[in-house]
Every structure is written in structure tokens, then in C-alpha cells.
Amino acid sequence: MSELRWAARTDVGRARDRNEDSFFAGDHVFVVADGLGGHNAGDVASSLAVEPFKALDRRVDGQPSERVAKLLTDTVLEANRAVYKRAQSDAKVRGMGTTLTAVAITNGAAHLAHVGDSRCYLLRGGAMNQLSNDHTLVARMVQEGKLTTEQAEVHPQRSILTRALGAEPEVDVDSLEVDLLPGDRLLLCSDGLSSVIPEERIREILSSATELDNGCGLLIDEANAQGGPDNITVVAVEVTGTPPARSGPPVARRAERIEHAARRGRRVPVRGIIWALVILLIGLGGFIGFRSWVNRSYYVGVDGNKVAIFRGLPTEIGGLRLHHVEEPTAITIEQVSPELRPNLRDGIRVGSLAEARARVADLRLVTPAPSASPSPSPTPTKT
């Protein structure tokens, strides 16, 4: 009879002041959540999202497969509502959100529920596959053929999410079921690992580590060695036992199994015309959701030579600006205290229009020297 063993580690990284990642590892349920960087209280969002899975861990043992899948998805929806309600009721954390990747392992199968760009990998027979799909703008552009995978890995907007917990009262959840074999290893991680270390290097470290805890430590050390630009969280789970003899290449059989599981979990239609319609509707829904999130975002920045309140995100994609001036002001950049000017040029993210107005009112102003001349400000970029 196969059993599970696991190890987990989290690290603040080398560029952040606080760790906004959270994780949970129980007897059957394993979760990684990454509070959205640049948002208010990402650490609050991720810890709220993880909390319901502690109770789930006590409920899934012995349940049939269909019941486990539903319980897992329902718990993700519960986590989403908890984050959303807290963000709406507490102005201090308004605008917070989080990714979430969760796995429940029972009856020889792994059930995956996923929102955002944290990841779940399956390592089997020395080969590794990503089970989760990234809910990011560049991932969608790759799917649409607008970017290559290599271009997406270095794209400046690769961290812009199209789906996250806490953005809306309800959220779409990806689900997947994969049969497990003795010797399989699952890795759940935040993008502080996957966006820094190439997948092949992750595979090498995870497959060569004889002890899971040592492997987790090596992965975090590697990410920090590459600059540690974000918080790093890894949860590794291994199915113990002797792998069965294989009559063919393990990668081919694993890919086939995962593909079939994906078809069951997502109910992908077979007929070509229905498939095309589904893709169109999903793309439209994701775009509408993304635009809705953008339109609820605000920041204080610079328009020409004047401080202004913007609605949207301080960035642009493919020449498309994701922001516009909501309220101009008469304050010039030269009137602002010098130490605040770089932040204004980058764009200071806030949770609401009222908070943006308060931030403008609190700006420390100075009297510019008579010889000072306006200088053009660069296009705001993502903070």
C-alpha cells in the first residue's frame, strides 16, 4: 500500500520586505497561495485562502473520487469568498488577492484545483510535466500564437494575472485528476521559483534529491542565487513504494493519462465546432474579467508634468495602455518632494479612488527653484 511523505519550505527571497506566500501541508491536502505583489495585504489574502483547507484535510479521507473533486473545488470557492468579503469590508486591505494551487491525494489519485500562476508539477520516471495552466496574460498570448514560450518567459508583463482569488465574488476554478504511481513526486510552488529557475533545472534538482526536505532547500537556494526577486514557496509530495515495471516510455504514458484526465475534469467537447465556440467564450470571459479588474484599479502617477490619479494599471501591453487619467491635478512634479518623484513616475498603486485622493492630499510638496524646468516623465510601469 502506497503512502505519502512530504516536505515544504518558504522564504522571503532577497528583494521583498515581507513574505506574502502561504502554504498548508496535511495528511491528504497540500496548498500553495501567493499573495498578489504590489497589492494591499497580499499576506493576509494568502493566509485567508489557505485556512479552509485545514478542515478539508480531515474530510477527504475515504471519500469517493467524485466527492473529493467537488469538495476541493468547493473549498477553493469558499476561500475566494473569504478573501473577497474581507477585502470589501476592510479598507486597509481593499484590492488584495492571491493565487491558489491545491492538491488532494486519496485513493491513488491526485485531484488538482487551481487559480492563478502558482504551479503544480508531476515528476515521474525522471520526466516532469506541468499539470496546472498559468492564468496570465502572456500565457493566453502563447495559446493564441502571439508569443512563443521563450518570449513569454522574459516578457515584462508576464506577471499580469487574468484570474485570481478575491477579485470577484465568484471565480472559475481549473480542476484535474491524475492517477499516481509509487515513486511519483508532486511539486507545488509559487512563481518566485518557477519564474526564476528554468523548468529543466527544477526537474534536475527535484529528481536528484534523495530527501524531499533537502530538495526543497536546494530549490530555494537556487532561486535566491538567481537574485530571489520574489517570495519563494515549495511543497514537495512523494508517493512511496516501488514503481511498477513499465513496458514503454513513462513520458508518453504520463502525457496520455494527463490528457485524458484533463478532458474528464474540464469536459472538453469533442466536436471541432463546439471546441472553437468554447475557446471563444472562455477567451471573452477571461478578457471581460481582466478588464473588470483593471477598471477597478487605481494609482497615483504623472501625466505629462502634472500629478494625476489614474484608473487602471501603470503599464501597457503591445502598445495598448491599460490606464487613463481619472482625475488630473494642478500639482507639478517639481512641487513634489524629491524622494517621492521616482515612486510617482512608476505609479503608486492604491486600493480605491478615495485612497488615491487621500494619497494626493498627503503628498509632501516643496517650492521649486526658479530655474527648475519641467522634464518629461517616462511612461508608468508596473510596480
KEZABA-891272 format. One line per 2 residues: number of its first residue (from 1); their letters; for each residue x negated, y negated, z of C-alpha. Coordinates in steps of 0.25 Angstrom, whole numbers, plus 5000, padded with zeros to 4 digits. Layout:
N
NUM	a	X,Y,Z; ...
END
This chain:
383
1	ms	5000,5000,5000; 4994,4986,4996
3	el	4993,4975,5006; 4989,4961,5005
5	rw	4977,4953,5010; 4975,4938,5008
7	aa	4966,4926,5011; 4969,4911,5010
9	rt	4961,4898,5011; 4964,4883,5009
11	dv	4954,4872,5008; 4956,4857,5007
13	gr	4945,4856,4996; 4935,4845,4994
15	ar	4943,4833,4989; 4956,4833,4997
17	dr	4958,4828,5011; 4969,4838,5015
19	ne	4973,4852,5011; 4987,4851,5004
21	ds	4987,4866,5001; 4995,4876,5010
23	ff	4995,4892,5009; 5002,4903,5016
25	ag	4998,4918,5016; 5006,4928,5023
27	dh	5009,4943,5022; 5016,4942,5009
29	vf	5017,4928,5005; 5006,4919,5000
31	vv	5007,4904,4997; 4999,4892,4992
33	ad	5004,4878,4991; 4996,4865,4986
35	gl	5002,4852,4991; 5002,4843,4979
37	gg	4989,4834,4979; 4992,4819,4979
39	hn	5006,4821,4985; 5010,4817,4999
41	ag	5008,4828,5009; 5004,4840,5000
43	dv	5000,4848,5012; 5014,4846,5018
45	as	5020,4851,5005; 5012,4863,5004
47	sl	5013,4867,5019; 5028,4866,5018
49	av	5029,4874,5005; 5021,4886,5011
51	ep	5029,4887,5024; 5041,4894,5019
53	fk	5032,4906,5014; 5028,4910,5028
55	al	5043,4915,5031; 5043,4921,5017
57	dr	5031,4929,5020; 5039,4937,5031
59	rv	5051,4939,5022; 5046,4945,5009
61	dg	5040,4958,5014; 5048,4970,5009
63	qp	5057,4961,5001; 5060,4966,4986
65	se	5053,4959,4975; 5064,4950,4970
67	rv	5067,4946,4984; 5052,4942,4987
69	ak	5052,4933,4974; 5065,4926,4978
71	ll	5060,4924,4992; 5047,4918,4987
73	td	5054,4909,4977; 5064,4904,4987
75	tv	5053,4901,4997; 5046,4892,4986
77	le	5059,4885,4984; 5060,4883,5000
79	an	5046,4877,5000; 5049,4868,4989
81	ra	5062,4863,4996; 5054,4861,5009
83	vy	5043,4852,5002; 5053,4844,4995
85	kr	5062,4841,5007; 5050,4837,5015
87	aq	5045,4828,5004; 5059,4821,5003
89	sd	5061,4820,5017; 5047,4814,5021
91	ak	5042,4802,5014; 5028,4805,5019
93	vr	5027,4818,5011; 5036,4814,4999
95	gm	5031,4819,4986; 5023,4831,4992
97	gt	5023,4844,4984; 5016,4857,4983
99	tl	5013,4869,4974; 5016,4883,4979
101	ta	5012,4897,4975; 5017,4908,4983
103	va	5016,4924,4982; 5024,4934,4990
105	it	5018,4948,4989; 5027,4960,4992
107	ng	5029,4974,4986; 5017,4974,4978
109	aa	5021,4961,4971; 5017,4946,4971
111	hl	5028,4936,4970; 5024,4922,4966
113	ah	5031,4909,4967; 5024,4897,4962
115	vg	5026,4881,4961; 5014,4872,4957
117	ds	5000,4875,4953; 4994,4883,4964
119	rc	4991,4897,4959; 4993,4912,4961
121	yl	4983,4921,4954; 4983,4936,4953
123	lr	4969,4943,4953; 4969,4958,4948
125	gg	4958,4966,4943; 4949,4955,4943
127	am	4958,4947,4934; 4966,4935,4938
129	nq	4979,4929,4933; 4987,4916,4938
131	ls	5001,4920,4942; 5006,4906,4944
133	nd	5009,4895,4934; 5004,4881,4937
135	ht	5015,4871,4937; 5007,4860,4932
137	lv	5008,4850,4920; 4995,4855,4914
139	ar	4999,4870,4915; 5012,4866,4908
141	mv	5004,4859,4897; 4995,4872,4896
143	qe	5008,4880,4894; 5013,4870,4883
145	gk	4999,4871,4876; 4996,4857,4879
147	lt	4984,4860,4887; 4974,4872,4887
149	te	4971,4879,4901; 4957,4873,4901
151	qa	4963,4859,4899; 4973,4861,4910
153	ev	4962,4865,4920; 4956,4852,4918
155	hp	4968,4843,4915; 4969,4831,4924
157	qr	4983,4833,4927; 4982,4848,4930
159	si	4987,4846,4944; 5001,4840,4940
161	lt	5012,4849,4944; 5025,4852,4937
163	ra	5031,4859,4949; 5028,4859,4964
165	lg	5035,4861,4977; 5042,4849,4983
167	ae	5044,4841,4970; 5059,4844,4969
169	pe	5070,4851,4978; 5068,4864,4969
171	vd	5056,4870,4962; 5054,4880,4951
173	vd	5046,4892,4956; 5038,4901,4948
175	sl	5039,4916,4952; 5031,4928,4948
177	ev	5030,4943,4953; 5017,4951,4951
179	dl	5015,4965,4955; 5002,4966,4963
181	lp	4991,4977,4964; 4981,4981,4974
183	gd	4969,4972,4973; 4977,4960,4967
185	rl	4973,4947,4972; 4982,4935,4972
187	ll	4977,4921,4974; 4986,4909,4977
189	cs	4978,4895,4976; 4981,4880,4975
191	dg	4975,4873,4963; 4964,4868,4972
193	ls	4958,4881,4968; 4964,4884,4954
195	sv	4961,4870,4948; 4947,4870,4953
197	ip	4942,4885,4950; 4943,4892,4937
199	ee	4953,4904,4937; 4941,4913,4933
201	ri	4933,4909,4945; 4945,4911,4955
203	re	4946,4925,4949; 4931,4928,4951
205	il	4932,4923,4966; 4945,4930,4969
207	ss	4941,4943,4963; 4927,4944,4968
209	at	4931,4941,4983; 4931,4953,4991
211	el	4939,4946,5003; 4950,4936,5000
213	dn	4946,4926,5010; 4932,4925,5004
215	gc	4938,4924,4990; 4948,4912,4995
217	gl	4936,4905,5001; 4927,4907,4989
219	li	4939,4901,4980; 4940,4889,4989
221	de	4925,4887,4990; 4924,4887,4975
223	an	4935,4877,4973; 4928,4868,4983
225	aq	4915,4870,4976; 4922,4864,4963
227	gg	4926,4851,4971; 4938,4856,4979
229	pd	4947,4845,4973; 4960,4851,4980
231	ni	4964,4859,4991; 4961,4874,4989
233	tv	4970,4885,4994; 4969,4900,4990
235	va	4977,4912,4995; 4972,4926,4990
237	ve	4980,4939,4992; 4975,4953,4989
239	vt	4983,4966,4987; 4975,4976,4994
241	gt	4973,4990,4989; 4967,4998,4977
243	pp	4971,4992,4964; 4977,5003,4955
245	ar	4970,5009,4943; 4972,5001,4930
247	sg	4973,5006,4916; 4972,4993,4909
249	pp	4966,4979,4911; 4972,4973,4924
251	va	4973,4959,4918; 4983,4964,4907
253	rr	4992,4971,4916; 4992,4960,4926
255	ae	4995,4950,4915; 5007,4959,4911
257	ri	5012,4960,4925; 5011,4946,4928
259	eh	5018,4942,4915; 5030,4952,4917
261	aa	5031,4946,4932; 5032,4932,4927
263	rr	5043,4936,4917; 5051,4942,4928
265	gr	5048,4931,4938; 5051,4919,4928
267	rv	5061,4927,4920; 5055,4922,4907
269	pv	5065,4925,4895; 5060,4934,4884
271	rg	5067,4927,4872; 5058,4917,4866
273	ii	5069,4906,4865; 5072,4907,4879
275	wa	5058,4907,4883; 5056,4894,4875
277	lv	5068,4888,4882; 5063,4892,4896
279	il	5049,4885,4893; 5056,4873,4888
281	li	5065,4872,4900; 5054,4875,4910
283	gl	5045,4864,4904; 5057,4854,4904
285	gg	5060,4857,4919; 5045,4856,4923
287	fi	5044,4843,4915; 5056,4837,4922
289	gf	5051,4842,4935; 5038,4836,4933
291	rs	5043,4822,4928; 5053,4822,4940
293	wv	5041,4824,4950; 5033,4813,4942
295	nr	5044,4803,4943; 5045,4805,4958
297	sy	5031,4802,4960; 5025,4788,4963
299	yv	5011,4782,4964; 5005,4768,4966
301	gv	4995,4764,4955; 4990,4754,4946
303	dg	4998,4749,4933; 4988,4740,4925
305	nk	4982,4731,4936; 4994,4732,4946
307	va	4998,4742,4957; 5011,4749,4953
309	if	5020,4760,4958; 5021,4772,4948
311	rg	5031,4783,4947; 5025,4796,4942
313	lp	5011,4802,4943; 4998,4794,4941
315	te	4993,4802,4929; 4996,4805,4914
317	ig	4996,4817,4906; 4993,4817,4892
319	gl	4995,4803,4891; 5009,4804,4898
321	rl	5009,4795,4910; 5016,4801,4922
323	hh	5019,4788,4929; 5025,4774,4927
325	ve	5026,4761,4935; 5037,4762,4944
327	ep	5035,4748,4951; 5024,4738,4948
329	ta	5018,4729,4958; 5010,4716,4957
331	it	4998,4721,4965; 4986,4721,4956
333	ie	4975,4732,4958; 4965,4721,4963
335	qv	4974,4717,4974; 4973,4732,4980
337	sp	4963,4735,4990; 4951,4741,4982
339	el	4951,4754,4989; 4965,4757,4985
341	rp	4963,4754,4970; 4958,4767,4966
343	nl	4970,4774,4972; 4979,4765,4965
345	rd	4973,4767,4952; 4974,4782,4954
347	gi	4988,4781,4959; 4993,4782,4973
349	rv	5003,4793,4974; 5015,4791,4983
351	gs	5028,4799,4986; 5039,4789,4983
353	la	5041,4775,4977; 5043,4770,4991
355	ea	5030,4775,4995; 5024,4769,4983
357	ra	5029,4755,4986; 5024,4757,5000
359	rv	5010,4760,4995; 5010,4748,4987
361	ad	5015,4739,4998; 5003,4745,5007
363	lr	4992,4742,4997; 4981,4734,5002
365	lv	4979,4722,4994; 4967,4713,4992
367	tp	4965,4699,4986; 4957,4702,4973
369	ap	4945,4694,4970; 4948,4682,4960
371	sa	4938,4689,4950; 4945,4702,4950
373	sp	4950,4706,4937; 4960,4717,4934
375	sp	4954,4731,4930; 4963,4741,4922
377	sp	4967,4753,4931; 4966,4767,4926
379	tp	4978,4776,4923; 4982,4782,4936
381	tk	4978,4797,4938; 4983,4807,4947
383	t	4979,4806,4962
END
